[in-house]
Amino acid sequence: MQIRAITPDDHAALFALWQRTPGIQLRAEDEYAPFCRYLARNPGLSLLVEDEGAAVACLLVGHDGRRGYLQHLLVDESWRGRSLARALLDEALARLADLGVHKSHVFVLRDAPEALAFWLAQAGWGEREDIAVFSTRSE
């Protein structure tokens, strides 16, 4: 197994992994073209764990120059319990720190109990109660 940067060629395998993972909500931004733009804007930050060429875990990582943003952290069900999520998280935070980005955010769906439990168990991460998140989508 190895952790490596995600490339555009990984999209099909990752999309299939996202589709079969409960708690991941896919949107138009997860399609191929937006995925490629995201990777180009944030080179070398999004990460993949693969075993014999198969994607078993991933984390999308971006930043705005001040804050890191983590999305779609997941481990395929048969690979859970091996600290892969923590390894991806540690590597992502180290790569962001190398760029001078020392604070990060993750948005977790309230109806994803496994994801919520993971983030609540992570040292140094805390649920924000002082802000609300608002979103829009322009066409």
C-alpha positions, 0 to 999 in steps of 0.5 A, a space after each residue: 500500500 502507498 499514499 500518493 497524490 491523486 491525478 485526473 486518471 484516478 477519477 473513475 475509480 474514486 467516483 465508484 468508491 464515493 458512490 458505494 460509500 454511505 455518508 458521501 453526497 455526490 454533486 455536480 462538482 464531483 464530475 470529471 471536469 470540476 474534479 480536474 480543475 480542483 486538482 490543478 488548483 491544488 496540485 499534490 494535495 489530494 491523496 489516494 491510498 491504493 493496494 495493487 492498483 485499486 483505490 482503497 482510501 482517499 482525501 480531497 484537499 484544497 486551500 485558499 491560502 489561509 485555510 485548508 479544506 478537506 473533503 471526501 475522506 473515506 476508506 473502503 469498508 473492507 479496509 477500515 480499522 487500519 488507520 488509513 484515514 488517520 494516515 491520509 489526514 496526517 499527510 494532508 495536514 503536513 502538505 498544507 503546513 509546508 505551504 504555510 496553511 496551518 488551520 483547516 476545516 472539514 464539512 461533515 454531513 449530519 446524517 453520516 454517523 461514522 464520519 461524525 464519530 471519526 472527526 469527534 475522536 480526532 485530537 485537535 479537531 472540534 465541532 464549531 458551534 459559533 458559525 453556520 455554513 451557508 451555500 449557494 450554487 450559480 449556474 
